[in-house]
Amino acid sequence: MILFIIGEGMKKDTNVIIVVILVVISFACLSVGTSYAYLSTISVGGTQNITTGNLSANLTINGMENVEISPMSDEEGVNQTTYAKVAIDKNNQYTVFYSLSLAYSMSSLPNTITKDGLLPLDFIKVAVFASDTDSIASAVQISDPVKITELPMQSVDTTDHYNDEYMLTFNTFKVQTDKKYYFIKAWLVPETPETLDEKYIYLDANVNQEPLISKSLYNFTNISVIDGSTTLSSGYTIKLQRGAISGTTSLSNVPTGTYLLEVVYNGNTYSTTVKIKEIDDVNTTEGVSTLSGKTCGANEPLQNCAYTYYTTVDKLIRKNDITTYSNVNPTVSYNVPNSYVIVGKDSLGVSEISGLKLTLNSSDYSITLSK
């Protein structure tokens, strides 16, 4: 059985809009090794106005009714006709940067369900579609299918990692009357194990905003993609944050932040993670640096390590052949995959960063970043 409850909520943190999608999932295996069966019920949310500092927006949450969810392929997940819709109606005069993140909704957890009863986020995949109109028919897919633990950490709660947020996508509001509609499709990965029968998921989707003037923007130009000793001239696509921004030899209007950086080439996806920063007291010169050879200690939560070294929980799991889930801390020290820090000018306008080199590594489908 699966119970979806689409609701709404609000946090009072400065400069944060919160939209809440509450998803409760439990399931039972009817026939071992064959298939799962599901039944779902939906409660639809309404509208509200949320003000955070000088930033405000009207939020409308509309959900799904009488739908089913099940383990399925990415193609099936993307093409399914069920989705949750989040509508954001900006009503302030500021140019705003915002990001959409996902997290457990611990405040909604019933007393009858403990944390051990939650399904690990490793087995939930999502895809996001965006539109300027109130119709999924006009929506464009802006996020390739992704497991939640494949996403960079938006924030971590070192006292309780069930409160951590994973950043899904981002965009900007430029004029006072901007509206944006997001359509989120979610499904279970086909390899969801039967040992996780009767687990639950309570999931929040949060929209965090801040004035765009507080962030530096960069145009990455003259990007080279290298396969072996060959600099590619065509046949590839560079994607930032699963397609929020994409291009070939350039990426435009990239704000500071931590992102997935991917190259899709010859049917394969190569990836790494990057932290894009502006010059400050610590990072005093422009350029690219590598975080390599890092380790995290035994019992160090994967989320802590991912946030500290600008990587992802999923990359840590795959790097170290961890056979448990993200909810379980490793009992021995573990290695951190390489990540990269790009430092650019601290500017009110858009600055240029030219000449990045992305070298594709066929052994592990990673990317080596240099300049």
C-alpha positions as CSV (number, residue, x, y, z in Angstrom):
1,M,0.0,0.0,0.0
2,I,1.1,3.5,-0.8
3,L,-0.4,6.6,0.7
4,F,0.5,10.0,-0.9
5,I,-0.4,13.1,1.1
6,I,0.3,16.4,-0.7
7,G,0.3,19.2,1.8
8,E,2.0,22.5,2.5
9,G,4.1,24.0,5.3
10,M,6.4,26.9,6.2
11,K,9.7,27.5,7.9
12,K,10.6,30.9,9.3
13,D,14.3,30.9,8.3
14,T,15.5,34.1,6.7
15,N,15.1,34.2,2.9
16,V,13.6,30.8,2.6
17,I,10.4,29.9,0.8
18,I,9.2,26.4,1.8
19,V,6.8,24.3,-0.3
20,V,6.0,21.0,1.3
21,I,5.1,17.9,-0.6
22,L,4.4,15.1,1.9
23,V,4.7,11.7,0.5
24,V,4.0,8.6,2.6
25,I,5.0,5.3,1.0
26,S,4.7,1.7,2.3
27,F,4.7,-1.4,0.2
28,A,4.3,-5.1,0.5
29,C,5.7,-7.9,-1.7
30,L,2.9,-10.1,-2.9
31,S,5.0,-12.6,-4.6
32,V,8.7,-13.0,-3.7
33,G,11.0,-12.3,-6.5
34,T,8.3,-11.2,-8.9
35,S,6.4,-8.0,-8.4
36,Y,5.0,-5.4,-6.0
37,A,1.4,-4.2,-5.8
38,Y,0.4,-0.7,-4.8
39,L,-2.7,1.3,-3.8
40,S,-2.6,5.0,-3.2
41,T,-4.8,7.8,-1.8
42,I,-4.2,11.6,-2.2
43,S,-5.0,14.6,-0.1
44,V,-4.5,17.9,-2.1
45,G,-3.0,21.1,-0.6
46,G,-4.2,24.6,-1.1
47,T,-2.6,28.1,-1.3
48,Q,-0.8,30.4,1.0
49,N,1.4,33.5,1.1
50,I,4.9,33.1,2.6
51,T,7.1,36.0,3.5
52,T,10.8,35.6,4.4
53,G,12.5,38.9,5.1
54,N,11.7,41.2,2.2
55,L,11.1,38.3,-0.1
56,S,7.6,36.8,-0.6
57,A,5.6,34.6,-3.0
58,N,2.3,33.0,-3.2
59,L,2.6,29.2,-3.3
60,T,0.0,26.7,-4.6
61,I,0.4,23.0,-4.2
62,N,-1.8,20.7,-6.3
63,G,-1.4,17.0,-6.1
64,M,-2.3,13.6,-7.5
65,E,-5.5,11.7,-6.9
66,N,-6.1,8.0,-6.9
67,V,-2.7,7.2,-8.4
68,E,-0.2,4.3,-8.1
69,I,3.5,4.3,-7.7
70,S,5.8,1.4,-8.2
71,P,9.4,0.4,-9.1
72,M,10.0,1.2,-12.7
73,S,12.6,2.1,-15.3
74,D,13.6,5.7,-16.0
75,E,11.7,5.7,-19.2
76,E,8.5,4.5,-17.5
77,G,9.1,7.0,-14.7
78,V,9.5,10.0,-17.0
79,N,6.5,9.0,-19.1
80,Q,4.1,8.3,-16.3
81,T,1.1,10.6,-16.2
82,T,1.1,11.1,-12.4
83,Y,2.9,14.0,-10.8
84,A,2.9,16.6,-8.1
85,K,2.6,20.2,-9.2
86,V,4.3,23.1,-7.3
87,A,3.3,26.6,-8.5
88,I,5.3,29.7,-7.3
89,D,3.8,33.1,-7.9
90,K,6.5,35.8,-7.1
91,N,5.1,39.1,-5.8
92,N,8.1,41.1,-4.8
93,Q,10.3,43.5,-6.7
94,Y,13.6,41.7,-6.2
95,T,15.6,39.6,-8.7
96,V,15.7,36.3,-6.8
97,F,17.8,33.1,-7.0
98,Y,16.0,30.0,-5.8
99,S,16.7,26.3,-5.5
100,L,14.4,23.3,-5.2
101,S,15.5,20.7,-2.7
102,L,14.2,17.4,-1.3
103,A,14.3,16.0,2.3
104,Y,12.6,13.8,4.7
105,S,9.6,15.4,6.4
106,M,10.4,14.5,10.0
107,S,7.9,16.9,11.4
108,S,5.1,15.0,9.8
109,L,6.3,11.6,11.0
110,P,3.5,9.9,13.0
111,N,4.3,8.7,16.5
112,T,3.7,5.1,15.4
113,I,6.6,5.3,12.9
114,T,10.2,5.4,13.9
115,K,13.2,6.5,11.8
116,D,14.0,2.8,11.3
117,G,10.7,2.6,9.5
118,L,11.8,5.1,6.8
119,L,12.8,3.9,3.4
120,P,16.3,5.1,2.5
121,L,16.4,7.8,0.0
122,D,18.7,5.7,-2.2
123,F,15.7,4.0,-3.8
124,I,13.7,7.1,-4.7
125,K,14.1,8.6,-8.2
126,V,12.7,11.8,-9.4
127,A,12.5,13.9,-12.6
128,V,11.4,17.5,-12.7
129,F,9.6,19.4,-15.5
130,A,9.2,23.2,-15.6
131,S,6.8,25.6,-17.3
132,D,5.6,29.2,-17.3
133,T,2.1,27.9,-17.7
134,D,-0.2,25.9,-15.5
135,S,0.0,22.8,-17.7
136,I,2.4,19.9,-17.9
137,A,1.7,19.7,-21.6
138,S,3.9,22.8,-22.1
139,A,6.4,21.7,-19.5
140,V,10.1,21.0,-20.4
141,Q,12.0,18.4,-18.6
142,I,14.8,20.2,-16.7
143,S,16.2,17.3,-14.6
144,D,17.3,13.9,-15.9
145,P,16.1,11.1,-13.7
146,V,18.1,11.1,-10.5
147,K,18.2,9.3,-7.2
148,I,17.9,11.6,-4.3
149,T,21.2,10.6,-2.9
150,E,22.9,11.4,-6.2
151,L,22.2,15.1,-5.6
152,P,24.5,17.5,-3.8
153,M,23.7,18.4,-0.3
154,Q,21.7,21.7,0.1
155,S,22.2,21.6,3.9
156,V,23.0,19.2,6.6
157,D,21.8,18.9,10.2
158,T,24.8,17.4,12.1
159,T,22.5,16.5,15.0
160,D,20.0,14.6,12.9
161,H,20.7,13.7,9.3
162,Y,17.1,12.9,8.7
163,N,16.7,16.7,8.4
164,D,19.3,17.0,5.5
165,E,18.3,18.6,2.2
166,Y,19.4,17.5,-1.3
167,M,19.5,20.2,-4.0
168,L,17.4,19.2,-7.1
169,T,17.5,22.2,-9.4
170,F,17.7,26.0,-9.5
171,N,16.5,29.1,-11.4
172,T,15.9,32.8,-11.0
173,F,12.9,35.2,-10.8
174,K,13.7,38.4,-12.7
175,V,10.5,40.4,-12.7
176,Q,7.8,41.1,-10.1
177,T,5.1,39.1,-11.8
178,D,7.1,36.0,-12.5
179,K,5.4,32.6,-12.2
180,K,6.9,29.2,-12.4
181,Y,5.3,25.8,-12.3
182,Y,7.2,22.6,-11.4
183,F,5.9,19.1,-12.1
184,I,7.7,16.4,-10.1
185,K,7.5,12.8,-11.0
186,A,8.7,10.2,-8.5
187,W,9.2,6.4,-8.6
188,L,11.1,3.6,-7.0
189,V,14.2,2.2,-8.6
190,P,13.7,-1.4,-10.1
191,E,16.3,-2.8,-7.7
192,T,14.4,-1.7,-4.5
193,P,15.0,-4.8,-2.3
194,E,12.2,-6.8,-0.9
195,T,13.9,-6.5,2.5
196,L,12.6,-3.0,2.7
197,D,8.9,-4.1,2.7
198,E,6.6,-2.0,4.8
199,K,8.9,1.0,5.0
200,Y,7.7,4.6,4.7
201,I,8.8,7.8,3.0
202,Y,7.7,11.2,4.3
203,L,9.2,13.7,1.8
204,D,9.4,17.5,1.8
205,A,10.1,19.6,-1.4
206,N,11.5,22.9,-0.3
207,V,12.1,26.1,-2.3
208,N,14.9,28.2,-0.9
209,Q,15.4,31.8,-2.1
210,E,17.8,34.7,-1.7
211,P,18.4,38.0,-3.6
212,L,20.4,37.3,-6.7
213,I,22.6,40.3,-5.9
214,S,24.0,38.2,-3.1
215,K,25.4,35.6,-5.6
216,S,28.1,36.0,-8.3
217,L,27.3,34.8,-11.8
218,Y,29.7,33.3,-14.3
219,N,29.8,32.5,-18.0
220,F,32.0,29.5,-18.6
221,T,33.4,29.9,-22.2
222,N,35.8,27.9,-24.4
223,I,35.2,24.7,-22.5
224,S,37.1,21.7,-23.9
225,V,36.0,18.1,-23.5
226,I,38.8,15.5,-23.9
227,D,38.4,11.8,-24.5
228,G,41.8,10.1,-24.2
229,S,44.1,12.3,-26.2
230,T,41.3,13.7,-28.4
231,T,39.6,17.0,-27.9
232,L,36.0,16.4,-29.0
233,S,34.4,18.7,-31.5
234,S,30.8,17.4,-31.3
235,G,28.6,14.6,-30.1
236,Y,28.5,15.5,-26.5
237,T,26.5,17.7,-24.1
238,I,27.7,19.3,-20.8
239,K,25.1,19.4,-18.1
240,L,25.1,21.3,-14.8
241,Q,22.8,19.9,-12.1
242,R,21.2,17.3,-14.2
243,G,20.3,19.7,-17.0
244,A,19.4,22.9,-15.2
245,I,22.0,24.5,-17.4
246,S,23.5,22.8,-20.4
247,G,25.7,23.5,-23.4
248,T,28.7,22.3,-25.4
249,T,31.5,24.8,-25.3
250,S,29.9,27.2,-22.8
251,L,27.6,27.4,-19.8
252,S,25.9,30.7,-19.2
253,N,24.8,32.5,-16.0
254,V,26.0,30.0,-13.5
255,P,25.5,31.1,-9.9
256,T,27.8,30.2,-7.1
257,G,26.9,26.9,-5.4
258,T,27.7,23.2,-5.4
259,Y,26.5,21.2,-8.4
260,L,26.7,18.0,-10.4
261,L,28.8,18.5,-13.5
262,E,28.2,15.9,-16.3
263,V,29.2,15.1,-19.8
264,V,26.9,12.9,-21.9
265,Y,28.9,11.3,-24.7
266,N,28.7,8.2,-26.8
267,G,25.8,6.9,-24.7
268,N,27.6,7.3,-21.4
269,T,27.3,9.9,-18.6
270,Y,30.6,11.1,-17.0
271,S,30.3,13.1,-13.8
272,T,32.0,14.9,-11.0
273,T,30.9,17.6,-8.5
274,V,32.0,21.2,-8.4
275,K,31.9,24.0,-5.9
276,I,31.8,27.4,-7.6
277,K,32.9,30.2,-5.3
278,E,33.8,33.9,-5.5
279,I,37.1,35.3,-4.3
280,D,37.2,35.7,-0.5
281,D,39.7,35.9,2.4
282,V,40.4,32.1,2.0
283,N,40.2,31.8,-1.8
284,T,42.2,34.8,-2.9
285,T,42.9,34.0,-6.5
286,E,40.9,32.8,-9.5
287,G,41.3,29.3,-10.8
288,V,40.5,25.6,-10.4
289,S,41.7,23.4,-7.5
290,T,41.2,19.7,-6.8
291,L,40.0,18.1,-3.5
292,S,41.8,14.7,-3.7
293,G,43.0,12.1,-1.4
294,K,40.5,12.9,1.3
295,T,39.1,10.4,3.8
296,C,36.3,10.4,6.3
297,G,36.5,8.5,9.6
298,A,34.7,5.4,10.8
299,N,31.1,6.2,11.8
300,E,31.3,9.6,10.1
301,P,27.8,10.1,8.5
302,L,28.0,10.0,4.7
303,Q,26.0,13.2,4.6
304,N,28.6,15.0,6.7
305,C,31.4,13.8,4.4
306,A,29.5,14.7,1.2
307,Y,28.7,18.2,2.4
308,T,32.3,18.9,3.6
309,Y,34.0,17.8,0.4
310,Y,31.4,18.9,-2.1
311,T,30.5,15.5,-3.3
312,T,27.4,13.3,-3.1
313,V,26.3,10.4,-0.8
314,D,25.8,8.1,-3.8
315,K,29.4,8.8,-5.1
316,L,30.7,7.9,-1.6
317,I,28.8,4.7,-1.6
318,R,30.0,3.7,-5.0
319,K,33.6,4.8,-4.4
320,N,33.8,2.5,-1.3
321,D,31.6,-0.3,-2.4
322,I,29.4,0.3,0.6
323,T,26.7,-2.4,0.7
324,T,24.4,-0.7,3.2
325,Y,22.2,2.4,2.7
326,S,22.7,6.1,3.2
327,N,20.8,5.8,6.5
328,V,23.7,3.6,8.0
329,N,27.1,5.1,8.9
330,P,30.2,3.2,7.7
331,T,32.0,1.3,10.5
332,V,35.4,1.9,9.0
333,S,37.1,5.0,7.4
334,Y,36.4,5.6,3.8
335,N,37.8,7.4,0.8
336,V,36.3,10.5,-0.8
337,P,36.1,10.8,-4.7
338,N,37.7,13.8,-6.2
339,S,35.7,17.0,-6.4
340,Y,36.7,20.5,-7.6
341,V,36.6,24.1,-6.5
342,I,36.2,26.9,-9.1
343,V,37.0,30.4,-7.8
344,G,35.9,33.4,-9.9
345,K,35.7,37.2,-9.5
346,D,33.5,38.8,-6.8
347,S,31.3,40.9,-9.1
348,L,27.8,42.4,-9.2
349,G,27.6,41.5,-12.9
350,V,28.4,38.4,-14.9
351,S,32.1,37.4,-15.0
352,E,33.8,35.1,-17.5
353,I,35.8,32.0,-16.7
354,S,37.4,30.7,-19.8
355,G,39.3,27.6,-20.8
356,L,38.0,24.8,-18.5
357,K,39.1,21.3,-19.6
358,L,36.9,18.3,-18.9
359,T,38.8,15.0,-19.3
360,L,36.6,11.9,-19.5
361,N,37.8,8.9,-17.5
362,S,36.3,5.7,-19.0
363,S,37.5,3.5,-16.1
364,D,34.9,4.9,-13.6
365,Y,33.0,7.5,-15.8
366,S,34.4,10.4,-13.8
367,I,35.6,13.7,-15.0
368,T,39.0,15.3,-14.3
369,L,38.6,19.1,-14.3
370,S,41.5,21.5,-15.0
371,K,42.2,24.9,-16.5
